[in-house]
Amino acid sequence: MKKILLPLVLLFAGLTLLAQERMPLWPDGRMPDAQPHQIAAMTDVSGAPGFNPDAHRMPYLEWFEAPENPNGACMILISGGAYQNTCDMALVKYWREELTRVGVQCVSLVYRTPRPVGLAIYQSAWEDGQRAVRLVRNQASRRGFNPEKIGVVGMSAGGHLSLLLATASQTRAYPSVDDLDSVPCHINWAIVNAPAYVTTDGEKGTTCSRDGYGPDVTLSSVFPFDEKTCPMSLHHGQNDPYSPNASTLVYRKLREMGIPAELHLYPRRGHGAFGFERGIEFLRQMGFIGRPESEVNIMDRFHSDADRAVYVKEDLWPEGKIPDFQEHQCIPYLEWHIPAELKTDAIQIVYSGGSYQGNDPDGFEAAPTRRYLNAQGMAVVTLKYRTPRPKGLAKHTTAWQDLQRAVRLVRSQAASYGLNPDKIGIMGSSAGGHLTLMGVTSSRHRAYWPIDEVDKLSCKVQWGIGIYPAYALTDGLDAYNTTGGNADSAVLAPEFSFDPDTAPMLLIHGDADGWAAMNSVKVWEKLRSMGISSELHTLATRKHCFQQKASPATGSYTWQDRIGDFLREMNLLPKD
């Protein structure tokens, strides 16, 4: 009796839908390319005792409970499993819980596996995927979401299927079977985790035989990137055998098309789904789950040096010993900022940008980070390097001299503050990001002739943090990137040596920055090719100085936490 009455109770209460309502994708007898070996069941079902394959031939949608505070968005959740099965039960549950919490209607797609015989490995799943999107769009009015606010999230083979749905909606995967197939099957955004089979060295259904490298390794042609291609948030582990170069290549293609996107690459991670919270920040930044909150000035958020216990300011060079001294430039100095409670013996050197025309250690690019790290229990040294640009020398020459001297000076004094002289990192933004790349990649190259005992010390650093680095590619050596960094001819600037002492990096960049995000992406690709574990995040719609004013709960507001995460990953800050 209860099974009969419960739907009536919900109906009279105005709630017409039950949790986990299943909806078959195809009319009986009309499923395209049906093959007798295929089933549609998650592995917790197919692996259970007494499983009957004939009762699970039909792929389906599984609708979950409506969110308490709906925002008009719907997400289709897609498991991976190498197109051999659908196995991501825990991941689908996690996605559903996180998305429902922020007001998104969720529905899971269970498509046909294992791989079809005589067809592309993805063919039947793609057919099911396109049909699923049509069914979801057709349900929008009944279920209370916007038919143009439909996204997907997938992992591995599910990431591959997500890319197909995102880039190939104008290519019909199957002949029409009924009136529903007149409904459009484009999606409005995608969160793509560790997509498999994306590059030509793995597109037949294997791991990447050449790790995604080589001038003849390209994106698979199965992705047409048609006119309905949608914004994406791409997530990949650096050590994934389904190469993260797949995600950098997809990101580059989206940039060529002018489609907003995010790219999140994680060091020391293999195959898996990472950083889903970044995906939710992407949805929030793009306005897919409601209008972002009003932006807040970062200097209002980090306005106090209350955690600082020790402050010392000192000249960088002995009087009369500044190399390539020029009268029009400022006198460089550094400042020690040491918290009352040290929780690490590592030291972060921080400095600002300013086109190599000026720099401000108390401005928004430096002061908030020193305050954030002091609050984390880390010592910070801020650097004022020489600007404006030197005459008759490359724009960065005197700043590079100052940076090498700063690293040596910090190393010489670290022990006196109870700090480790072999745990020094550098961080800069814009031109300061370019300067960071000089310090990270070229410490074996002498920027000036030694002047004293300090200069006998190494200027090698153990990590670098580059925030929207400028001037890193040859299409923007002194200005905006003329090709957005997307052209093959836009290669890394010749001043970066990438010598054997090159250090791991964290790179964060606005996707809409005129000093293009590809500056950071191509640096990350180079570091990966050298086997150096590094991390990268790009932020959709955000321009240069993305952090100066930002909306709460978006990536450009929480970006400093990526610094904390990176330092904890490197065991430079205590784990939470």
matplotlib code that plots the C-alpha trace (Angstrom):
import matplotlib.pyplot as plt

x = [0.0, 2.8, 4.3, 1.0, 0.4, 3.9, 3.8, 0.3, 1.5, 4.4, 2.1, -0.4, 2.5, 3.6, 6.6, 6.0, 9.4, 10.9, 14.6, 16.4, 13.6, 14.8, 14.0, 14.8, 16.6, 15.1, 11.7, 11.4, 13.0, 14.4, 17.8, 20.4, 23.3, 22.0, 24.5, 23.7, 26.9, 26.2, 24.5, 23.6, 24.4, 26.9, 29.5, 28.0, 24.9, 26.5, 29.0, 26.3, 25.3, 22.5, 22.9, 20.7, 22.1, 18.9, 17.2, 19.8, 20.0, 18.4, 20.5, 18.8, 18.8, 18.6, 17.0, 17.9, 16.0, 15.5, 17.7, 16.2, 17.2, 17.2, 19.1, 17.7, 20.7, 20.9, 24.0, 24.3, 26.8, 28.8, 30.9, 34.1, 35.2, 37.3, 34.0, 34.1, 31.9, 30.5, 32.3, 32.4, 29.7, 31.4, 32.4, 28.9, 27.6, 30.1, 29.3, 25.6, 26.0, 28.2, 26.0, 22.7, 24.1, 24.6, 21.2, 21.8, 19.4, 21.4, 20.7, 23.1, 23.6, 24.2, 25.2, 25.9, 29.1, 31.3, 32.7, 30.7, 32.0, 32.8, 32.2, 34.3, 34.8, 32.6, 29.9, 27.0, 27.9, 27.8, 24.4, 23.2, 24.7, 23.1, 19.7, 20.2, 20.7, 17.5, 15.6, 17.0, 16.2, 12.7, 12.2, 13.3, 9.9, 8.4, 11.4, 11.9, 15.3, 16.4, 16.7, 19.7, 21.4, 22.4, 25.9, 27.8, 30.6, 32.6, 35.7, 38.1, 36.0, 33.2, 35.5, 35.9, 32.1, 31.7, 34.0, 32.0, 28.8, 30.5, 32.2, 30.1, 26.4, 25.9, 27.0, 24.2, 25.4, 22.4, 19.4, 16.3, 14.0, 11.1, 10.0, 12.3, 15.2, 14.2, 15.2, 18.7, 21.4, 24.0, 25.1, 25.9, 29.0, 31.2, 33.5, 35.9, 38.1, 41.1, 39.6, 41.0, 41.6, 41.8, 45.2, 46.1, 48.6, 45.7, 42.5, 41.9, 41.2, 44.6, 46.8, 48.9, 51.7, 53.9, 52.6, 50.8, 54.1, 55.4, 54.7, 52.5, 50.5, 47.3, 43.8, 41.7, 39.6, 36.5, 36.1, 34.9, 34.7, 31.6, 29.7, 27.8, 31.0, 30.6, 32.7, 34.7, 36.6, 39.4, 41.0, 44.0, 46.8, 50.4, 51.3, 48.2, 49.0, 46.0, 48.2, 47.4, 48.6, 45.1, 43.6, 46.2, 45.4, 41.7, 42.2, 44.3, 41.6, 38.9, 41.1, 41.5, 37.7, 37.3, 35.4, 35.9, 37.6, 39.5, 42.5, 43.5, 46.6, 47.8, 51.3, 52.2, 48.7, 47.9, 44.5, 41.7, 39.2, 40.8, 39.6, 35.9, 35.6, 37.4, 34.7, 32.0, 33.9, 33.9, 30.2, 29.8, 32.2, 30.4, 27.0, 25.7, 24.4, 23.4, 24.8, 28.2, 28.3, 29.7, 33.4, 35.6, 38.9, 41.7, 43.4, 40.2, 40.4, 44.1, 44.7, 46.6, 50.1, 48.8, 50.5, 53.9, 56.2, 59.5, 60.1, 63.5, 64.4, 67.8, 69.6, 70.2, 73.6, 76.6, 76.8, 78.5, 78.4, 75.1, 75.9, 74.9, 73.8, 71.6, 70.5, 66.9, 66.3, 65.1, 67.4, 66.5, 65.9, 64.3, 62.1, 61.8, 58.3, 58.4, 55.2, 55.0, 54.4, 56.6, 55.1, 57.7, 61.3, 60.7, 60.9, 58.8, 60.3, 57.5, 57.5, 55.1, 54.8, 54.6, 55.9, 59.4, 58.5, 57.7, 57.0, 55.4, 56.0, 53.1, 50.6, 47.9, 50.2, 52.5, 51.1, 48.1, 50.2, 52.8, 49.9, 48.2, 51.5, 52.4, 49.0, 49.9, 53.1, 55.5, 58.3, 58.1, 60.7, 59.4, 61.7, 61.8, 63.8, 65.2, 62.7, 62.0, 63.6, 67.4, 68.7, 70.7, 69.9, 67.2, 64.1, 64.6, 68.4, 68.7, 65.7, 67.2, 70.4, 68.4, 66.5, 69.7, 71.2, 68.1, 68.1, 71.7, 71.2, 68.2, 70.2, 73.1, 70.8, 68.2, 69.8, 70.0, 66.2, 65.8, 65.0, 66.3, 68.7, 67.7, 64.0, 63.6, 60.9, 60.1, 56.8, 55.9, 53.0, 53.0, 56.5, 57.3, 56.0, 58.5, 61.2, 60.1, 60.6, 64.1, 64.8, 63.3, 64.8, 68.1, 69.8, 73.0, 73.4, 75.2, 73.3, 76.2, 79.8, 80.3, 81.0, 81.5, 81.2, 77.4, 77.8, 79.6, 76.3, 73.9, 70.9, 69.0, 65.5, 63.4, 60.1, 58.5, 55.0, 54.1, 51.0, 49.9, 53.5, 54.0, 56.5, 57.0, 56.3, 57.7, 54.4, 54.5, 58.1, 57.3, 53.5, 50.2, 50.5, 49.6, 48.3, 47.1, 50.0, 48.0, 50.1, 52.8, 55.2, 54.6, 57.3, 59.0, 61.1, 64.8, 66.0, 64.6, 67.4, 65.4, 68.7, 69.2, 68.3, 64.9, 62.4, 58.7, 56.2, 52.6, 51.1, 47.8, 46.5, 43.3, 41.9, 41.0, 44.3, 45.9, 49.3, 47.9, 47.2, 49.2, 52.3, 51.6, 50.3, 53.4, 55.7, 53.8, 54.1, 57.9, 58.3, 56.3, 58.5, 61.5, 59.8, 59.3, 56.1, 54.1, 50.6, 48.5, 45.1, 43.5, 40.4, 37.5, 36.6, 39.3, 41.8, 45.1, 45.2, 42.3, 42.7, 42.5, 38.8, 37.0, 33.6, 33.5, 33.6, 35.2, 38.7, 40.0, 38.9, 40.2, 43.4, 45.7, 44.5, 46.1, 49.4, 48.7, 47.7, 50.9, 53.2, 51.5, 51.9, 55.6, 55.7, 56.6, 53.5, 52.0, 49.1, 45.7]
y = [0.0, 2.4, 1.9, 3.1, 6.0, 7.6, 8.9, 10.3, 12.1, 13.7, 14.6, 16.4, 18.2, 19.5, 17.2, 15.0, 13.2, 10.5, 10.1, 7.8, 7.6, 5.6, 6.6, 4.3, 6.0, 4.2, 3.0, -0.8, -2.3, 1.0, 1.2, 1.8, -0.6, -3.0, -5.8, -8.9, -8.7, -5.2, -4.2, -1.0, -1.5, 0.0, -2.6, -2.8, -4.2, -6.3, -7.8, -8.9, -12.5, -13.6, -10.7, -11.2, -9.4, -9.7, -7.6, -4.8, -4.2, -0.8, 2.2, 4.7, 8.0, 7.9, 11.1, 12.2, 14.2, 17.9, 20.3, 22.3, 25.6, 25.0, 27.4, 26.3, 24.1, 20.4, 18.2, 14.8, 12.6, 10.2, 7.3, 6.0, 2.5, 2.3, 1.8, -1.7, -1.0, 1.9, 1.7, 5.1, 4.6, 6.5, 9.4, 9.8, 9.8, 12.5, 14.7, 14.3, 15.3, 18.4, 19.6, 19.1, 21.1, 24.1, 23.8, 21.7, 19.0, 15.9, 12.9, 10.0, 8.4, 4.6, 3.8, 0.6, -1.3, -3.2, -1.7, -2.5, -4.9, -3.6, 0.0, 2.8, 2.0, 5.0, 4.7, 3.1, 5.3, 8.4, 7.4, 6.9, 10.3, 12.3, 10.6, 11.3, 15.0, 15.2, 13.4, 15.8, 18.9, 17.5, 17.1, 20.7, 22.2, 19.4, 19.3, 23.0, 23.7, 25.8, 23.8, 25.9, 25.2, 21.6, 20.4, 17.2, 15.9, 12.8, 10.9, 8.9, 7.2, 9.4, 12.4, 11.3, 11.0, 14.4, 15.9, 14.2, 15.7, 19.1, 19.3, 17.2, 17.9, 19.0, 15.6, 13.1, 9.9, 7.8, 8.0, 9.5, 6.9, 9.2, 12.8, 13.2, 13.2, 16.6, 18.1, 19.6, 17.6, 20.3, 20.9, 24.3, 23.4, 20.4, 19.5, 17.0, 14.8, 12.9, 12.3, 9.1, 8.4, 12.1, 12.2, 10.3, 8.0, 6.6, 7.2, 3.5, 2.8, 2.5, 4.6, 7.0, 5.1, 8.2, 10.0, 12.6, 14.0, 14.6, 16.9, 14.3, 13.6, 15.7, 15.8, 12.9, 13.9, 12.5, 15.9, 18.4, 21.4, 22.6, 25.9, 24.6, 23.7, 24.8, 26.3, 23.6, 23.0, 20.5, 18.5, 16.2, 14.6, 15.2, 11.5, 10.2, 7.5, 9.0, 12.0, 15.4, 16.9, 15.8, 18.5, 21.1, 20.5, 20.8, 23.9, 25.5, 24.6, 26.3, 29.4, 29.5, 29.5, 32.2, 29.8, 30.5, 27.6, 26.5, 24.1, 22.5, 20.3, 18.5, 17.4, 13.8, 12.6, 9.7, 8.7, 10.1, 13.0, 15.9, 19.3, 19.1, 22.1, 24.0, 22.9, 24.3, 27.6, 27.5, 27.1, 30.0, 32.3, 31.6, 32.3, 28.9, 28.3, 31.8, 35.3, 35.6, 37.8, 41.3, 41.5, 42.3, 44.1, 41.8, 44.6, 44.9, 41.2, 41.1, 44.5, 43.7, 42.4, 41.2, 37.8, 39.4, 39.4, 40.3, 43.0, 43.8, 45.9, 45.9, 47.1, 44.4, 45.6, 47.1, 50.9, 51.6, 47.9, 47.8, 46.1, 48.1, 51.0, 53.5, 56.8, 56.7, 53.4, 52.9, 51.5, 47.8, 46.3, 43.3, 43.0, 40.1, 39.3, 36.5, 35.3, 34.9, 31.2, 29.5, 26.3, 25.7, 26.5, 27.3, 30.9, 32.5, 35.5, 37.6, 40.6, 42.4, 43.1, 46.4, 45.9, 46.3, 50.0, 49.9, 47.4, 47.7, 45.2, 46.8, 46.5, 44.0, 41.6, 41.1, 42.3, 40.0, 36.9, 37.8, 38.3, 35.0, 33.0, 34.7, 33.5, 30.0, 30.2, 30.8, 33.4, 35.8, 38.1, 40.8, 42.3, 45.7, 45.3, 48.0, 49.7, 51.3, 49.4, 49.8, 51.7, 49.7, 46.3, 43.8, 44.9, 42.3, 42.4, 44.5, 42.9, 39.5, 40.6, 41.8, 38.5, 36.4, 38.6, 38.4, 34.6, 34.5, 37.1, 35.2, 31.9, 33.6, 34.8, 32.0, 30.1, 33.2, 33.3, 29.6, 28.9, 26.5, 27.9, 25.1, 25.8, 29.0, 29.7, 32.7, 34.2, 37.1, 38.4, 39.7, 41.0, 39.5, 36.2, 36.6, 37.3, 34.2, 32.1, 33.6, 32.6, 29.1, 28.1, 29.9, 29.9, 28.4, 31.5, 34.4, 37.6, 39.7, 39.4, 38.4, 41.3, 39.6, 36.4, 36.3, 35.8, 32.5, 31.0, 29.3, 31.3, 28.0, 28.0, 25.0, 26.1, 29.0, 30.5, 32.3, 34.5, 35.5, 35.7, 38.1, 38.1, 34.3, 33.5, 34.8, 36.4, 38.7, 39.4, 43.0, 43.4, 41.4, 38.0, 38.8, 35.2, 34.6, 32.2, 29.7, 29.6, 26.9, 29.8, 31.1, 29.3, 30.0, 33.1, 32.4, 33.8, 30.8, 28.2, 25.4, 24.3, 21.2, 23.2, 24.1, 23.9, 22.8, 25.5, 26.6, 28.7, 30.6, 32.6, 34.3, 32.7, 36.1, 37.7, 39.7, 38.4, 35.1, 32.1, 30.0, 31.6, 29.5, 26.4, 26.2, 26.6, 23.8, 21.6, 22.2, 21.4, 18.2, 17.2, 17.5, 15.3, 18.2, 18.0, 21.3, 22.6, 24.9, 26.6, 28.9, 30.9, 31.4, 34.9, 36.5, 39.0, 40.3, 41.1, 38.6, 38.7, 42.5, 42.3, 39.0, 37.4, 35.2, 31.4, 31.7, 30.7, 34.3, 34.8, 31.5, 31.5, 31.9, 28.6, 27.1, 28.4, 26.8, 23.5, 23.5, 24.2, 21.4, 19.1, 19.8, 19.3, 23.0, 23.7, 21.3, 19.2, 20.2]
z = [0.0, 0.8, -2.7, -4.2, -1.8, -1.8, -5.3, -4.6, -1.5, -3.5, -6.3, -4.1, -2.4, -5.8, -6.0, -9.0, -9.1, -7.0, -6.3, -8.7, -11.3, -14.3, -17.8, -20.8, -23.7, -26.6, -27.7, -27.6, -30.7, -32.0, -30.3, -33.1, -33.5, -30.8, -30.2, -28.1, -25.9, -24.6, -21.4, -19.5, -15.9, -13.4, -12.3, -8.7, -10.5, -13.2, -10.7, -8.3, -7.9, -10.1, -12.6, -15.6, -18.7, -20.6, -18.0, -18.5, -22.3, -22.4, -21.6, -19.3, -17.4, -13.6, -12.3, -8.8, -6.3, -7.1, -5.2, -2.3, -3.9, -7.6, -9.8, -13.2, -14.2, -14.9, -15.1, -16.8, -14.9, -17.0, -15.6, -17.2, -17.6, -20.8, -22.8, -21.4, -18.4, -16.3, -12.9, -11.3, -8.7, -5.9, -8.3, -9.6, -6.1, -5.1, -8.1, -7.4, -3.8, -4.6, -7.4, -5.6, -2.7, -5.0, -6.6, -9.7, -10.9, -11.5, -13.8, -14.4, -17.8, -18.0, -21.5, -23.4, -22.8, -23.5, -26.7, -29.8, -32.4, -35.8, -34.8, -33.2, -29.5, -28.5, -31.2, -29.1, -26.1, -28.3, -29.7, -26.1, -25.1, -27.8, -27.1, -23.4, -24.0, -26.1, -23.4, -20.7, -22.8, -23.4, -19.6, -18.7, -18.4, -16.4, -14.0, -13.6, -15.2, -18.2, -21.4, -22.3, -18.9, -19.5, -18.8, -18.5, -16.2, -17.1, -16.3, -18.5, -21.2, -19.7, -20.3, -23.9, -24.3, -22.6, -25.2, -28.0, -26.7, -26.2, -29.7, -32.0, -31.4, -35.0, -36.3, -36.0, -34.2, -35.3, -37.7, -36.2, -34.5, -33.4, -32.9, -29.9, -32.3, -33.6, -30.2, -30.3, -28.5, -27.9, -24.3, -22.7, -20.7, -19.8, -16.9, -18.4, -16.2, -17.5, -21.0, -22.6, -26.3, -27.2, -29.0, -32.1, -30.3, -28.2, -30.1, -30.9, -27.3, -25.5, -23.3, -25.2, -26.9, -27.1, -24.0, -26.2, -27.6, -31.1, -34.0, -35.6, -32.4, -32.7, -31.4, -32.7, -35.7, -34.1, -32.3, -35.0, -32.6, -34.4, -33.9, -30.9, -29.0, -25.4, -22.6, -20.6, -17.5, -18.1, -15.3, -15.7, -13.7, -14.9, -14.8, -16.4, -19.1, -21.0, -21.6, -20.0, -23.3, -24.5, -22.2, -23.2, -26.8, -26.3, -24.2, -27.0, -29.6, -27.4, -27.2, -30.9, -31.2, -28.5, -26.2, -22.5, -20.7, -17.7, -17.5, -14.2, -14.2, -11.1, -10.2, -9.3, -10.1, -12.4, -13.9, -11.9, -11.3, -9.4, -8.3, -8.8, -6.5, -9.3, -11.7, -9.4, -9.2, -13.1, -13.2, -10.7, -12.6, -15.9, -14.3, -15.1, -11.6, -10.8, -11.0, -9.3, -6.2, -6.3, -6.6, -3.6, -3.6, -2.5, -0.5, 1.6, 2.4, 3.2, 4.8, 7.9, 8.8, 12.2, 11.9, 11.3, 14.3, 12.7, 10.0, 8.7, 5.6, 4.0, 0.9, -1.7, -2.8, -0.9, -1.5, -4.9, -5.9, -7.9, -11.3, -14.4, -12.2, -13.9, -12.4, -13.5, -11.7, -8.1, -5.4, -4.8, -1.4, 0.3, 3.4, 5.8, 7.1, 9.7, 11.5, 15.3, 14.9, 12.2, 10.9, 8.3, 7.7, 4.1, 2.7, -0.1, -1.9, -3.4, -5.8, -8.1, -11.8, -13.6, -17.2, -15.8, -15.6, -11.9, -9.0, -5.6, -2.8, -0.9, -3.8, -4.5, -6.3, -3.3, 0.0, 0.1, -0.5, 2.1, 4.6, 3.5, 3.9, 7.2, 8.4, 7.3, 9.4, 6.5, 6.4, 3.4, 1.8, -0.4, -3.1, -4.7, -7.9, -10.2, -12.5, -14.9, -17.6, -18.1, -21.1, -23.6, -22.0, -22.3, -20.3, -17.5, -17.1, -14.0, -12.3, -13.0, -11.4, -8.3, -8.1, -8.2, -5.6, -3.4, -3.5, -2.5, 0.3, 1.7, 1.5, 3.4, 6.3, 6.5, 9.3, 11.5, 11.4, 12.1, 8.4, 5.8, 3.2, 0.8, 0.9, -1.0, -3.6, -5.7, -6.8, -9.2, -11.3, -14.9, -15.5, -12.1, -13.5, -16.4, -13.8, -11.9, -15.0, -15.3, -11.7, -12.1, -15.4, -15.7, -12.3, -13.8, -16.0, -14.3, -14.5, -13.1, -12.1, -8.4, -6.0, -2.6, -0.6, -0.9, -4.6, -4.1, -3.0, -5.3, -6.6, -7.4, -6.1, -5.1, -6.5, -8.4, -8.5, -11.7, -11.7, -15.2, -16.5, -19.3, -22.2, -22.0, -25.7, -28.9, -30.1, -27.0, -26.1, -25.2, -25.3, -25.7, -27.4, -31.0, -31.6, -28.1, -27.8, -29.8, -33.0, -33.4, -34.1, -30.6, -28.7, -25.4, -25.1, -25.8, -22.5, -20.6, -20.4, -18.7, -17.2, -15.1, -11.9, -13.2, -10.4, -10.1, -10.6, -9.9, -12.7, -12.5, -15.4, -16.5, -19.6, -21.2, -20.4, -23.3, -21.9, -22.9, -20.7, -23.2, -21.7, -18.7, -20.6, -22.8, -19.8, -18.0, -21.1, -21.2, -17.5, -18.0, -20.9, -18.5, -15.9, -13.5, -11.5, -11.8, -11.4, -13.6, -13.3, -15.8, -14.9, -17.4, -18.5, -16.3, -17.6, -16.4, -12.6, -12.1, -8.4, -7.8, -7.6, -7.6, -6.8, -3.7, -4.3, -7.7, -8.7, -8.9, -5.3, -3.9, -5.9, -2.9, -1.6, -4.7, -3.4, -0.1, -1.8, -3.9, -1.0, 1.0, -1.9, -1.8, 2.0, 2.5, 4.6, 7.1, 5.9, 7.1]

ax = plt.figure().add_subplot(projection="3d")
ax.plot(x, y, z, "-o")
ax.set_aspect("equal")
plt.show()
